[in-house]
Amino acid sequence: MSSGEIKKVDKSTGKLTIKHGPLVNLGMDGMTMNFKVSDPAMLDAVKPGDKVNFIAEEPNGQLTVTKIVKQ
């Protein structure tokens, strides 16, 4: 899992903005970026400022959070 901080929850687009450390499984450095979520309920489980651990994957070329847990 990767760690990060929720910066924005956008229910209208179904996306989270997360400031994160390296995403080793995707070969990405730490940065702030938008992610789709695999389950819309994830958008209700977090709020800006929450520290989280999450798994991001790239199904169909779309960066998607598939699991998220508050720290």
mmJSON file of the N, C-alpha and C atoms, coordinates in Angstrom:
{"data_MODEL":{"atom_site":{
"group_PDB":["ATOM","ATOM","ATOM","ATOM","ATOM","ATOM","ATOM","ATOM","ATOM","ATOM","ATOM","ATOM","ATOM","ATOM","ATOM","ATOM","ATOM","ATOM","ATOM","ATOM","ATOM","ATOM","ATOM","ATOM","ATOM","ATOM","ATOM","ATOM","ATOM","ATOM","ATOM","ATOM","ATOM","ATOM","ATOM","ATOM","ATOM","ATOM","ATOM","ATOM","ATOM","ATOM","ATOM","ATOM","ATOM","ATOM","ATOM","ATOM","ATOM","ATOM","ATOM","ATOM","ATOM","ATOM","ATOM","ATOM","ATOM","ATOM","ATOM","ATOM","ATOM","ATOM","ATOM","ATOM","ATOM","ATOM","ATOM","ATOM","ATOM","ATOM","ATOM","ATOM","ATOM","ATOM","ATOM","ATOM","ATOM","ATOM","ATOM","ATOM","ATOM","ATOM","ATOM","ATOM","ATOM","ATOM","ATOM","ATOM","ATOM","ATOM","ATOM","ATOM","ATOM","ATOM","ATOM","ATOM","ATOM","ATOM","ATOM","ATOM","ATOM","ATOM","ATOM","ATOM","ATOM","ATOM","ATOM","ATOM","ATOM","ATOM","ATOM","ATOM","ATOM","ATOM","ATOM","ATOM","ATOM","ATOM","ATOM","ATOM","ATOM","ATOM","ATOM","ATOM","ATOM","ATOM","ATOM","ATOM","ATOM","ATOM","ATOM","ATOM","ATOM","ATOM","ATOM","ATOM","ATOM","ATOM","ATOM","ATOM","ATOM","ATOM","ATOM","ATOM","ATOM","ATOM","ATOM","ATOM","ATOM","ATOM","ATOM","ATOM","ATOM","ATOM","ATOM","ATOM","ATOM","ATOM","ATOM","ATOM","ATOM","ATOM","ATOM","ATOM","ATOM","ATOM","ATOM","ATOM","ATOM","ATOM","ATOM","ATOM","ATOM","ATOM","ATOM","ATOM","ATOM","ATOM","ATOM","ATOM","ATOM","ATOM","ATOM","ATOM","ATOM","ATOM","ATOM","ATOM","ATOM","ATOM","ATOM","ATOM","ATOM","ATOM","ATOM","ATOM","ATOM","ATOM","ATOM","ATOM","ATOM","ATOM","ATOM","ATOM","ATOM","ATOM","ATOM","ATOM","ATOM","ATOM","ATOM","ATOM","ATOM"],
"id":[1,2,3,4,5,6,7,8,9,10,11,12,13,14,15,16,17,18,19,20,21,22,23,24,25,26,27,28,29,30,31,32,33,34,35,36,37,38,39,40,41,42,43,44,45,46,47,48,49,50,51,52,53,54,55,56,57,58,59,60,61,62,63,64,65,66,67,68,69,70,71,72,73,74,75,76,77,78,79,80,81,82,83,84,85,86,87,88,89,90,91,92,93,94,95,96,97,98,99,100,101,102,103,104,105,106,107,108,109,110,111,112,113,114,115,116,117,118,119,120,121,122,123,124,125,126,127,128,129,130,131,132,133,134,135,136,137,138,139,140,141,142,143,144,145,146,147,148,149,150,151,152,153,154,155,156,157,158,159,160,161,162,163,164,165,166,167,168,169,170,171,172,173,174,175,176,177,178,179,180,181,182,183,184,185,186,187,188,189,190,191,192,193,194,195,196,197,198,199,200,201,202,203,204,205,206,207,208,209,210,211,212,213],
"type_symbol":["N","C","C","N","C","C","N","C","C","N","C","C","N","C","C","N","C","C","N","C","C","N","C","C","N","C","C","N","C","C","N","C","C","N","C","C","N","C","C","N","C","C","N","C","C","N","C","C","N","C","C","N","C","C","N","C","C","N","C","C","N","C","C","N","C","C","N","C","C","N","C","C","N","C","C","N","C","C","N","C","C","N","C","C","N","C","C","N","C","C","N","C","C","N","C","C","N","C","C","N","C","C","N","C","C","N","C","C","N","C","C","N","C","C","N","C","C","N","C","C","N","C","C","N","C","C","N","C","C","N","C","C","N","C","C","N","C","C","N","C","C","N","C","C","N","C","C","N","C","C","N","C","C","N","C","C","N","C","C","N","C","C","N","C","C","N","C","C","N","C","C","N","C","C","N","C","C","N","C","C","N","C","C","N","C","C","N","C","C","N","C","C","N","C","C","N","C","C","N","C","C","N","C","C","N","C","C","N","C","C","N","C","C"],
"label_atom_id":["N","CA","C","N","CA","C","N","CA","C","N","CA","C","N","CA","C","N","CA","C","N","CA","C","N","CA","C","N","CA","C","N","CA","C","N","CA","C","N","CA","C","N","CA","C","N","CA","C","N","CA","C","N","CA","C","N","CA","C","N","CA","C","N","CA","C","N","CA","C","N","CA","C","N","CA","C","N","CA","C","N","CA","C","N","CA","C","N","CA","C","N","CA","C","N","CA","C","N","CA","C","N","CA","C","N","CA","C","N","CA","C","N","CA","C","N","CA","C","N","CA","C","N","CA","C","N","CA","C","N","CA","C","N","CA","C","N","CA","C","N","CA","C","N","CA","C","N","CA","C","N","CA","C","N","CA","C","N","CA","C","N","CA","C","N","CA","C","N","CA","C","N","CA","C","N","CA","C","N","CA","C","N","CA","C","N","CA","C","N","CA","C","N","CA","C","N","CA","C","N","CA","C","N","CA","C","N","CA","C","N","CA","C","N","CA","C","N","CA","C","N","CA","C","N","CA","C","N","CA","C","N","CA","C","N","CA","C","N","CA","C","N","CA","C","N","CA","C"],
"label_alt_id":[null,null,null,null,null,null,null,null,null,null,null,null,null,null,null,null,null,null,null,null,null,null,null,null,null,null,null,null,null,null,null,null,null,null,null,null,null,null,null,null,null,null,null,null,null,null,null,null,null,null,null,null,null,null,null,null,null,null,null,null,null,null,null,null,null,null,null,null,null,null,null,null,null,null,null,null,null,null,null,null,null,null,null,null,null,null,null,null,null,null,null,null,null,null,null,null,null,null,null,null,null,null,null,null,null,null,null,null,null,null,null,null,null,null,null,null,null,null,null,null,null,null,null,null,null,null,null,null,null,null,null,null,null,null,null,null,null,null,null,null,null,null,null,null,null,null,null,null,null,null,null,null,null,null,null,null,null,null,null,null,null,null,null,null,null,null,null,null,null,null,null,null,null,null,null,null,null,null,null,null,null,null,null,null,null,null,null,null,null,null,null,null,null,null,null,null,null,null,null,null,null,null,null,null,null,null,null,null,null,null,null,null,null],
"label_comp_id":["MET","MET","MET","SER","SER","SER","SER","SER","SER","GLY","GLY","GLY","GLU","GLU","GLU","ILE","ILE","ILE","LYS","LYS","LYS","LYS","LYS","LYS","VAL","VAL","VAL","ASP","ASP","ASP","LYS","LYS","LYS","SER","SER","SER","THR","THR","THR","GLY","GLY","GLY","LYS","LYS","LYS","LEU","LEU","LEU","THR","THR","THR","ILE","ILE","ILE","LYS","LYS","LYS","HIS","HIS","HIS","GLY","GLY","GLY","PRO","PRO","PRO","LEU","LEU","LEU","VAL","VAL","VAL","ASN","ASN","ASN","LEU","LEU","LEU","GLY","GLY","GLY","MET","MET","MET","ASP","ASP","ASP","GLY","GLY","GLY","MET","MET","MET","THR","THR","THR","MET","MET","MET","ASN","ASN","ASN","PHE","PHE","PHE","LYS","LYS","LYS","VAL","VAL","VAL","SER","SER","SER","ASP","ASP","ASP","PRO","PRO","PRO","ALA","ALA","ALA","MET","MET","MET","LEU","LEU","LEU","ASP","ASP","ASP","ALA","ALA","ALA","VAL","VAL","VAL","LYS","LYS","LYS","PRO","PRO","PRO","GLY","GLY","GLY","ASP","ASP","ASP","LYS","LYS","LYS","VAL","VAL","VAL","ASN","ASN","ASN","PHE","PHE","PHE","ILE","ILE","ILE","ALA","ALA","ALA","GLU","GLU","GLU","GLU","GLU","GLU","PRO","PRO","PRO","ASN","ASN","ASN","GLY","GLY","GLY","GLN","GLN","GLN","LEU","LEU","LEU","THR","THR","THR","VAL","VAL","VAL","THR","THR","THR","LYS","LYS","LYS","ILE","ILE","ILE","VAL","VAL","VAL","LYS","LYS","LYS","GLN","GLN","GLN"],
"label_asym_id":["A","A","A","A","A","A","A","A","A","A","A","A","A","A","A","A","A","A","A","A","A","A","A","A","A","A","A","A","A","A","A","A","A","A","A","A","A","A","A","A","A","A","A","A","A","A","A","A","A","A","A","A","A","A","A","A","A","A","A","A","A","A","A","A","A","A","A","A","A","A","A","A","A","A","A","A","A","A","A","A","A","A","A","A","A","A","A","A","A","A","A","A","A","A","A","A","A","A","A","A","A","A","A","A","A","A","A","A","A","A","A","A","A","A","A","A","A","A","A","A","A","A","A","A","A","A","A","A","A","A","A","A","A","A","A","A","A","A","A","A","A","A","A","A","A","A","A","A","A","A","A","A","A","A","A","A","A","A","A","A","A","A","A","A","A","A","A","A","A","A","A","A","A","A","A","A","A","A","A","A","A","A","A","A","A","A","A","A","A","A","A","A","A","A","A","A","A","A","A","A","A","A","A","A","A","A","A","A","A","A","A","A","A"],
"label_entity_id":["1","1","1","1","1","1","1","1","1","1","1","1","1","1","1","1","1","1","1","1","1","1","1","1","1","1","1","1","1","1","1","1","1","1","1","1","1","1","1","1","1","1","1","1","1","1","1","1","1","1","1","1","1","1","1","1","1","1","1","1","1","1","1","1","1","1","1","1","1","1","1","1","1","1","1","1","1","1","1","1","1","1","1","1","1","1","1","1","1","1","1","1","1","1","1","1","1","1","1","1","1","1","1","1","1","1","1","1","1","1","1","1","1","1","1","1","1","1","1","1","1","1","1","1","1","1","1","1","1","1","1","1","1","1","1","1","1","1","1","1","1","1","1","1","1","1","1","1","1","1","1","1","1","1","1","1","1","1","1","1","1","1","1","1","1","1","1","1","1","1","1","1","1","1","1","1","1","1","1","1","1","1","1","1","1","1","1","1","1","1","1","1","1","1","1","1","1","1","1","1","1","1","1","1","1","1","1","1","1","1","1","1","1"],
"label_seq_id":[1,1,1,2,2,2,3,3,3,4,4,4,5,5,5,6,6,6,7,7,7,8,8,8,9,9,9,10,10,10,11,11,11,12,12,12,13,13,13,14,14,14,15,15,15,16,16,16,17,17,17,18,18,18,19,19,19,20,20,20,21,21,21,22,22,22,23,23,23,24,24,24,25,25,25,26,26,26,27,27,27,28,28,28,29,29,29,30,30,30,31,31,31,32,32,32,33,33,33,34,34,34,35,35,35,36,36,36,37,37,37,38,38,38,39,39,39,40,40,40,41,41,41,42,42,42,43,43,43,44,44,44,45,45,45,46,46,46,47,47,47,48,48,48,49,49,49,50,50,50,51,51,51,52,52,52,53,53,53,54,54,54,55,55,55,56,56,56,57,57,57,58,58,58,59,59,59,60,60,60,61,61,61,62,62,62,63,63,63,64,64,64,65,65,65,66,66,66,67,67,67,68,68,68,69,69,69,70,70,70,71,71,71],
"pdbx_PDB_ins_code":[null,null,null,null,null,null,null,null,null,null,null,null,null,null,null,null,null,null,null,null,null,null,null,null,null,null,null,null,null,null,null,null,null,null,null,null,null,null,null,null,null,null,null,null,null,null,null,null,null,null,null,null,null,null,null,null,null,null,null,null,null,null,null,null,null,null,null,null,null,null,null,null,null,null,null,null,null,null,null,null,null,null,null,null,null,null,null,null,null,null,null,null,null,null,null,null,null,null,null,null,null,null,null,null,null,null,null,null,null,null,null,null,null,null,null,null,null,null,null,null,null,null,null,null,null,null,null,null,null,null,null,null,null,null,null,null,null,null,null,null,null,null,null,null,null,null,null,null,null,null,null,null,null,null,null,null,null,null,null,null,null,null,null,null,null,null,null,null,null,null,null,null,null,null,null,null,null,null,null,null,null,null,null,null,null,null,null,null,null,null,null,null,null,null,null,null,null,null,null,null,null,null,null,null,null,null,null,null,null,null,null,null,null],
"Cartn_x":[0.84,0.0,0.882,0.346,1.027,0.363,1.075,0.497,0.311,-0.656,-0.908,-1.877,-2.214,-3.166,-4.228,-5.491,-6.596,-6.585,-6.569,-6.607,-7.997,-8.712,-10.027,-10.847,-12.147,-13.094,-14.094,-14.17,-15.07,-16.096,-17.25,-18.292,-18.894,-18.871,-19.473,-18.693,-17.374,-16.568,-16.14,-16.413,-16.014,-14.521,-13.869,-12.411,-11.947,-10.777,-10.071,-8.774,-8.409,-7.096,-6.268,-5.149,-4.306,-2.873,-2.295,-0.863,-0.214,0.604,1.093,2.596,3.115,4.501,4.638,5.787,5.992,4.947,4.493,3.6,4.473,5.084,6.071,5.483,4.262,3.658,3.392,3.333,3.107,4.352,5.449,6.688,6.601,5.813,5.638,6.264,6.813,7.336,6.181,6.486,5.482,5.045,3.761,3.188,1.752,1.061,-0.366,-1.095,-2.088,-2.814,-4.225,-5.036,-6.422,-6.498,-7.366,-7.601,-9.093,-9.517,-10.872,-10.935,-12.139,-12.294,-13.078,-12.713,-13.4,-14.783,-14.995,-16.268,-16.645,-17.768,-18.157,-18.287,-18.492,-18.585,-17.278,-16.163,-14.875,-14.913,-15.713,-15.786,-16.424,-17.271,-17.912,-17.067,-16.067,-15.266,-14.112,-13.785,-12.645,-13.038,-12.211,-12.423,-11.051,-11.01,-9.726,-9.013,-7.713,-6.894,-6.66,-7.491,-7.309,-6.01,-5.259,-4.08,-4.575,-4.133,-4.637,-3.512,-3.803,-3.024,-3.957,-3.397,-4.265,-3.508,-4.296,-3.747,-4.285,-3.378,-3.752,-3.325,-4.21,-3.921,-4.286,-4.005,-4.246,-5.055,-6.271,-7.079,-7.559,-7.491,-7.93,-7.251,-6.01,-5.267,-5.728,-6.625,-7.137,-6.616,-5.912,-5.43,-6.636,-6.715,-7.899,-7.483,-8.105,-7.912,-8.836,-8.235,-9.024,-9.234,-8.429,-8.599,-8.062,-8.766,-8.312,-8.675,-7.708,-7.892,-7.333,-8.127,-7.606,-6.534,-5.498,-4.416,-4.852],
"Cartn_y":[-1.188,0.0,1.248,2.308,3.601,4.49,5.521,6.439,7.801,8.545,9.871,10.645,11.841,12.711,13.147,13.028,13.454,14.976,15.491,16.933,17.39,16.531,16.914,15.654,15.739,14.682,15.302,14.777,15.327,14.267,14.329,13.329,13.459,14.661,14.849,14.117,13.982,13.274,11.885,11.584,10.284,10.156,11.282,11.269,11.806,11.314,11.802,12.454,13.574,14.159,13.779,13.105,12.592,13.066,13.644,13.937,12.678,12.008,10.692,10.561,9.541,9.152,8.304,7.661,6.834,5.731,5.525,4.407,3.347,2.507,1.545,0.622,0.149,-0.794,-0.164,1.168,1.856,2.581,2.521,3.17,4.684,5.261,6.718,7.295,8.492,9.225,9.853,10.372,11.072,12.348,12.672,13.878,14.015,15.024,15.194,14.955,14.052,13.745,13.264,13.217,12.763,11.282,10.603,9.182,8.922,8.071,7.54,6.578,6.208,5.204,4.026,2.815,1.629,1.47,2.09,2.005,3.41,3.959,5.319,5.516,4.453,4.571,5.092,4.911,5.428,6.951,7.609,9.074,9.563,8.733,9.098,8.703,7.867,7.33,8.239,9.221,10.101,11.555,12.454,13.886,14.562,15.775,16.467,16.543,16.281,16.29,14.911,13.921,12.56,11.966,11.321,10.542,9.143,8.593,7.299,6.395,5.112,4.115,3.637,3.461,3.089,2.256,1.577,0.838,1.508,1.902,2.47,1.502,1.29,0.428,1.185,0.583,1.265,0.385,-0.017,-0.816,0.054,-0.472,0.244,1.601,1.734,2.966,4.114,3.845,4.89,4.657,5.641,5.506,5.438,4.346,4.067,3.581,4.147,3.651,2.449,1.304,0.081,-0.296,0.301,0.088,1.302,1.724,2.881,2.664,3.004,2.84,4.082,4.681,5.825,5.345,6.165,5.824,6.1],
"Cartn_z":[0.0,0.0,0.0,-0.546,-0.555,0.489,0.917,1.9,1.258,1.806,1.276,2.136,1.635,2.313,1.319,1.721,0.866,0.78,-0.439,-0.657,-1.096,-1.842,-2.348,-2.6,-2.318,-2.647,-3.612,-4.831,-5.853,-6.229,-5.568,-5.815,-7.213,-7.786,-9.115,-10.205,-10.016,-11.02,-10.546,-9.267,-8.711,-8.529,-8.145,-8.021,-6.673,-6.265,-5.095,-5.553,-4.936,-5.146,-3.928,-4.172,-3.095,-3.302,-2.233,-2.209,-1.645,-2.455,-2.067,-2.21,-1.54,-1.7,-2.953,-3.135,-4.329,-4.464,-5.695,-6.019,-6.68,-5.861,-6.334,-7.397,-7.181,-8.133,-9.501,-9.563,-10.838,-11.336,-10.573,-10.978,-10.997,-10.061,-10.018,-8.761,-8.896,-7.753,-6.983,-5.798,-5.015,-5.7,-5.617,-6.216,-5.75,-6.229,-5.961,-7.269,-7.235,-8.463,-8.174,-9.23,-9.146,-9.465,-8.743,-8.972,-9.031,-9.96,-9.922,-8.744,-8.319,-7.274,-7.85,-7.402,-7.915,-7.287,-6.107,-5.404,-4.935,-5.403,-5.006,-3.491,-2.729,-1.27,-0.673,-1.38,-0.899,-0.755,-1.569,-1.534,-0.24,0.381,1.643,2.847,2.633,3.741,4.148,3.303,3.583,3.358,3.936,3.746,3.618,3.073,2.958,4.31,4.278,5.484,6.069,5.673,6.179,5.651,6.543,6.152,5.832,4.713,4.256,3.753,3.755,3.024,1.921,0.722,-0.39,-1.421,-2.232,-3.37,-4.626,-5.511,-6.807,-7.891,-8.832,-9.974,-11.239,-12.374,-13.65,-14.611,-14.188,-15.122,-16.288,-17.468,-18.674,-18.832,-18.324,-18.487,-17.595,-16.636,-15.741,-14.333,-13.77,-12.395,-11.464,-10.71,-9.894,-8.517,-7.473,-6.115,-5.944,-5.625,-5.465,-4.011,-3.111,-1.669,-0.952,0.113,0.888,2.354,3.231,4.674,5.356,6.254,7.021,7.976,8.174,9.108,10.529],
"occupancy":[1.0,1.0,1.0,1.0,1.0,1.0,1.0,1.0,1.0,1.0,1.0,1.0,1.0,1.0,1.0,1.0,1.0,1.0,1.0,1.0,1.0,1.0,1.0,1.0,1.0,1.0,1.0,1.0,1.0,1.0,1.0,1.0,1.0,1.0,1.0,1.0,1.0,1.0,1.0,1.0,1.0,1.0,1.0,1.0,1.0,1.0,1.0,1.0,1.0,1.0,1.0,1.0,1.0,1.0,1.0,1.0,1.0,1.0,1.0,1.0,1.0,1.0,1.0,1.0,1.0,1.0,1.0,1.0,1.0,1.0,1.0,1.0,1.0,1.0,1.0,1.0,1.0,1.0,1.0,1.0,1.0,1.0,1.0,1.0,1.0,1.0,1.0,1.0,1.0,1.0,1.0,1.0,1.0,1.0,1.0,1.0,1.0,1.0,1.0,1.0,1.0,1.0,1.0,1.0,1.0,1.0,1.0,1.0,1.0,1.0,1.0,1.0,1.0,1.0,1.0,1.0,1.0,1.0,1.0,1.0,1.0,1.0,1.0,1.0,1.0,1.0,1.0,1.0,1.0,1.0,1.0,1.0,1.0,1.0,1.0,1.0,1.0,1.0,1.0,1.0,1.0,1.0,1.0,1.0,1.0,1.0,1.0,1.0,1.0,1.0,1.0,1.0,1.0,1.0,1.0,1.0,1.0,1.0,1.0,1.0,1.0,1.0,1.0,1.0,1.0,1.0,1.0,1.0,1.0,1.0,1.0,1.0,1.0,1.0,1.0,1.0,1.0,1.0,1.0,1.0,1.0,1.0,1.0,1.0,1.0,1.0,1.0,1.0,1.0,1.0,1.0,1.0,1.0,1.0,1.0,1.0,1.0,1.0,1.0,1.0,1.0,1.0,1.0,1.0,1.0,1.0,1.0,1.0,1.0,1.0,1.0,1.0,1.0],
"B_iso_or_equiv":[0.0,0.0,0.0,0.0,0.0,0.0,0.0,0.0,0.0,0.0,0.0,0.0,0.0,0.0,0.0,0.0,0.0,0.0,0.0,0.0,0.0,0.0,0.0,0.0,0.0,0.0,0.0,0.0,0.0,0.0,0.0,0.0,0.0,0.0,0.0,0.0,0.0,0.0,0.0,0.0,0.0,0.0,0.0,0.0,0.0,0.0,0.0,0.0,0.0,0.0,0.0,0.0,0.0,0.0,0.0,0.0,0.0,0.0,0.0,0.0,0.0,0.0,0.0,0.0,0.0,0.0,0.0,0.0,0.0,0.0,0.0,0.0,0.0,0.0,0.0,0.0,0.0,0.0,0.0,0.0,0.0,0.0,0.0,0.0,0.0,0.0,0.0,0.0,0.0,0.0,0.0,0.0,0.0,0.0,0.0,0.0,0.0,0.0,0.0,0.0,0.0,0.0,0.0,0.0,0.0,0.0,0.0,0.0,0.0,0.0,0.0,0.0,0.0,0.0,0.0,0.0,0.0,0.0,0.0,0.0,0.0,0.0,0.0,0.0,0.0,0.0,0.0,0.0,0.0,0.0,0.0,0.0,0.0,0.0,0.0,0.0,0.0,0.0,0.0,0.0,0.0,0.0,0.0,0.0,0.0,0.0,0.0,0.0,0.0,0.0,0.0,0.0,0.0,0.0,0.0,0.0,0.0,0.0,0.0,0.0,0.0,0.0,0.0,0.0,0.0,0.0,0.0,0.0,0.0,0.0,0.0,0.0,0.0,0.0,0.0,0.0,0.0,0.0,0.0,0.0,0.0,0.0,0.0,0.0,0.0,0.0,0.0,0.0,0.0,0.0,0.0,0.0,0.0,0.0,0.0,0.0,0.0,0.0,0.0,0.0,0.0,0.0,0.0,0.0,0.0,0.0,0.0,0.0,0.0,0.0,0.0,0.0,0.0],
"pdbx_formal_charge":[null,null,null,null,null,null,null,null,null,null,null,null,null,null,null,null,null,null,null,null,null,null,null,null,null,null,null,null,null,null,null,null,null,null,null,null,null,null,null,null,null,null,null,null,null,null,null,null,null,null,null,null,null,null,null,null,null,null,null,null,null,null,null,null,null,null,null,null,null,null,null,null,null,null,null,null,null,null,null,null,null,null,null,null,null,null,null,null,null,null,null,null,null,null,null,null,null,null,null,null,null,null,null,null,null,null,null,null,null,null,null,null,null,null,null,null,null,null,null,null,null,null,null,null,null,null,null,null,null,null,null,null,null,null,null,null,null,null,null,null,null,null,null,null,null,null,null,null,null,null,null,null,null,null,null,null,null,null,null,null,null,null,null,null,null,null,null,null,null,null,null,null,null,null,null,null,null,null,null,null,null,null,null,null,null,null,null,null,null,null,null,null,null,null,null,null,null,null,null,null,null,null,null,null,null,null,null,null,null,null,null,null,null],
"auth_seq_id":[1,1,1,2,2,2,3,3,3,4,4,4,5,5,5,6,6,6,7,7,7,8,8,8,9,9,9,10,10,10,11,11,11,12,12,12,13,13,13,14,14,14,15,15,15,16,16,16,17,17,17,18,18,18,19,19,19,20,20,20,21,21,21,22,22,22,23,23,23,24,24,24,25,25,25,26,26,26,27,27,27,28,28,28,29,29,29,30,30,30,31,31,31,32,32,32,33,33,33,34,34,34,35,35,35,36,36,36,37,37,37,38,38,38,39,39,39,40,40,40,41,41,41,42,42,42,43,43,43,44,44,44,45,45,45,46,46,46,47,47,47,48,48,48,49,49,49,50,50,50,51,51,51,52,52,52,53,53,53,54,54,54,55,55,55,56,56,56,57,57,57,58,58,58,59,59,59,60,60,60,61,61,61,62,62,62,63,63,63,64,64,64,65,65,65,66,66,66,67,67,67,68,68,68,69,69,69,70,70,70,71,71,71],
"auth_comp_id":["MET","MET","MET","SER","SER","SER","SER","SER","SER","GLY","GLY","GLY","GLU","GLU","GLU","ILE","ILE","ILE","LYS","LYS","LYS","LYS","LYS","LYS","VAL","VAL","VAL","ASP","ASP","ASP","LYS","LYS","LYS","SER","SER","SER","THR","THR","THR","GLY","GLY","GLY","LYS","LYS","LYS","LEU","LEU","LEU","THR","THR","THR","ILE","ILE","ILE","LYS","LYS","LYS","HIS","HIS","HIS","GLY","GLY","GLY","PRO","PRO","PRO","LEU","LEU","LEU","VAL","VAL","VAL","ASN","ASN","ASN","LEU","LEU","LEU","GLY","GLY","GLY","MET","MET","MET","ASP","ASP","ASP","GLY","GLY","GLY","MET","MET","MET","THR","THR","THR","MET","MET","MET","ASN","ASN","ASN","PHE","PHE","PHE","LYS","LYS","LYS","VAL","VAL","VAL","SER","SER","SER","ASP","ASP","ASP","PRO","PRO","PRO","ALA","ALA","ALA","MET","MET","MET","LEU","LEU","LEU","ASP","ASP","ASP","ALA","ALA","ALA","VAL","VAL","VAL","LYS","LYS","LYS","PRO","PRO","PRO","GLY","GLY","GLY","ASP","ASP","ASP","LYS","LYS","LYS","VAL","VAL","VAL","ASN","ASN","ASN","PHE","PHE","PHE","ILE","ILE","ILE","ALA","ALA","ALA","GLU","GLU","GLU","GLU","GLU","GLU","PRO","PRO","PRO","ASN","ASN","ASN","GLY","GLY","GLY","GLN","GLN","GLN","LEU","LEU","LEU","THR","THR","THR","VAL","VAL","VAL","THR","THR","THR","LYS","LYS","LYS","ILE","ILE","ILE","VAL","VAL","VAL","LYS","LYS","LYS","GLN","GLN","GLN"],
"auth_asym_id":["A","A","A","A","A","A","A","A","A","A","A","A","A","A","A","A","A","A","A","A","A","A","A","A","A","A","A","A","A","A","A","A","A","A","A","A","A","A","A","A","A","A","A","A","A","A","A","A","A","A","A","A","A","A","A","A","A","A","A","A","A","A","A","A","A","A","A","A","A","A","A","A","A","A","A","A","A","A","A","A","A","A","A","A","A","A","A","A","A","A","A","A","A","A","A","A","A","A","A","A","A","A","A","A","A","A","A","A","A","A","A","A","A","A","A","A","A","A","A","A","A","A","A","A","A","A","A","A","A","A","A","A","A","A","A","A","A","A","A","A","A","A","A","A","A","A","A","A","A","A","A","A","A","A","A","A","A","A","A","A","A","A","A","A","A","A","A","A","A","A","A","A","A","A","A","A","A","A","A","A","A","A","A","A","A","A","A","A","A","A","A","A","A","A","A","A","A","A","A","A","A","A","A","A","A","A","A","A","A","A","A","A","A"],
"auth_atom_id":["N","CA","C","N","CA","C","N","CA","C","N","CA","C","N","CA","C","N","CA","C","N","CA","C","N","CA","C","N","CA","C","N","CA","C","N","CA","C","N","CA","C","N","CA","C","N","CA","C","N","CA","C","N","CA","C","N","CA","C","N","CA","C","N","CA","C","N","CA","C","N","CA","C","N","CA","C","N","CA","C","N","CA","C","N","CA","C","N","CA","C","N","CA","C","N","CA","C","N","CA","C","N","CA","C","N","CA","C","N","CA","C","N","CA","C","N","CA","C","N","CA","C","N","CA","C","N","CA","C","N","CA","C","N","CA","C","N","CA","C","N","CA","C","N","CA","C","N","CA","C","N","CA","C","N","CA","C","N","CA","C","N","CA","C","N","CA","C","N","CA","C","N","CA","C","N","CA","C","N","CA","C","N","CA","C","N","CA","C","N","CA","C","N","CA","C","N","CA","C","N","CA","C","N","CA","C","N","CA","C","N","CA","C","N","CA","C","N","CA","C","N","CA","C","N","CA","C","N","CA","C","N","CA","C","N","CA","C","N","CA","C","N","CA","C","N","CA","C"],
"pdbx_PDB_model_num":[1,1,1,1,1,1,1,1,1,1,1,1,1,1,1,1,1,1,1,1,1,1,1,1,1,1,1,1,1,1,1,1,1,1,1,1,1,1,1,1,1,1,1,1,1,1,1,1,1,1,1,1,1,1,1,1,1,1,1,1,1,1,1,1,1,1,1,1,1,1,1,1,1,1,1,1,1,1,1,1,1,1,1,1,1,1,1,1,1,1,1,1,1,1,1,1,1,1,1,1,1,1,1,1,1,1,1,1,1,1,1,1,1,1,1,1,1,1,1,1,1,1,1,1,1,1,1,1,1,1,1,1,1,1,1,1,1,1,1,1,1,1,1,1,1,1,1,1,1,1,1,1,1,1,1,1,1,1,1,1,1,1,1,1,1,1,1,1,1,1,1,1,1,1,1,1,1,1,1,1,1,1,1,1,1,1,1,1,1,1,1,1,1,1,1,1,1,1,1,1,1,1,1,1,1,1,1,1,1,1,1,1,1]
}}}
